[in-house]
Amino acid sequence: MNDNPDFSALRRRLLLALGALPAAGRAAPAATSRQPVVVLTSYNDEVFSRFEAAFEKAWPQYRLQLVWRMPHDALPTLRQPRQSGIDVYWSASPRNFASLAAEGAWQALAIDRDGLPGHVGRARLADAEGYYAATEMAGYGFIVNPAELSRLGLAVPQDWSELAAPAWSGRIALPDPGRVGFAPVMVDIVLQAYGWERGWAVWSAIAGNAGSVMEAGSTFVTDEVASGRCPLGLSIDFFSAAAIANGAPLRFAYPAHSGINPAHIAICRDAPNPDGARAFADFVLSAAGQRLITHRDIRKLPVRPAVYRELPADYFDPFRAAEQGVFDYDGDATRDRLGLVAALFAQTLTREHGELAGLWRRVHRAEAAGRDVGAVRRQLEAPPLSAAEAADPALLAPFRDRREAATAPAANALEAQWQQASRARRGDIARRLDRMGA
């Protein structure tokens, strides 16, 4: 938070966040004629207040107003008449930016992009039409507790498939993609890297090895690993960054196949203050704004490569990693299936997770005893749908926006079918193992 917070300003900001004041309804203090720039964001005050202070120093003719919304609440706000008086949308929700761009919600960003690449690996850092741009990145991988791994005789994995090994049974903290916002992309990274069939096989085994399934609260994965309850957790780098910076005995490891979850910035079509909005977007993407992103209490990945030359040698550089193929995930290619993938994963791998984990333990024991349980393993590894079925537009449609009342009943009905089919398959596998004495 700001070092010298003005209580009344913080109170007005809180009221805005709670919807008690209209988005553009906060009047300027009588002693100033500074123009408001209304920013809709999901960033917490630790991030926003730092940008607020630095921006208003660089652009004293403007003052920032915060409207805080999580991504699922931002869409209805920006779909209100005149977009609720919002000037700038700044958040980590690629699907929101793409959906709103298709609806004509943005005006051209039209800022200087000198020194800002269009891609990192296969991940796009700017909208091809010029309506929005990435402002920072977060990379996917593994939060690990080195001391606990050493005690268990486990090495830091180099890629996702290593986590399918029996040695990891009960030792992985897994976020549930049906409930944790960043997790659907994490699932899709593996599916894209290994292909649909093998990707689901890897995920089934990883889910079977999970000791904890985290249903909410992204920091819970970090807490689970820091406590030693699980020596490894699947997450995004910045969730562990603050803990590591403040002395937590953790490390973040990027696998050979990773991807990014970018935050973007866009200027609303109906922005009351487009010049101020453009000034703010320009500042966030400037060298000064990008350096703020690396503050120890924020510690995210800038999108301006030159900034990394000023950072400590151990600060992860995604542009350098991309040269080795680490960021080969193309989020644009499979974005439409993320909702479907999350629902499938939740209903087949994390709901009634104890049964799945028990079956995998039985398979591991049988294989360790030299038993041939290949047919059972293949049944456990099989994807719930074929790749062709998962690409069917009619099947994808209900899951693009689960919060739309018109699509929720269809999505709910499909999920119920998948859950029932998964339960039946697990029952069949258990009976087969019983007959085999495994």
Protein Blocks (a to p, Z undefined) as FASTA:
>chain_A
ZZbdcfklmmmmmmmmnopacfklcccdfkbccdcdddddfbdfklmmmmmmmmmmmmmm
bccddddddfklmmmmmmpghhlopabdcdddfklmmmmmmnopaccfkiafehiafbeh
jbcfbdfklpaccfbdcdddddddfklmmmnopacdfbfklmmpmklgopaccddfklpm
klmmmmmmmmmmnojklmmmmmmmmmmmpmbdcfehjklmmmmmmnomagbdcddfklmm
mmmmnopacdddddfbdcdddddddddfklmblmlmmmmmmmmmmmklmmmmmpmklopa
dfbfklmmmpcfklccfklmmmnomamccfklmmmmmmmmmmmmmmmmmgoklmmmmmmm
mmmmmmmnopacklmmmmmmpcfbdfklmmmmklmmmmmpmmbmklmmmmmmmmmmmmmm
mmmmmmmmmmmmmmnoZZ
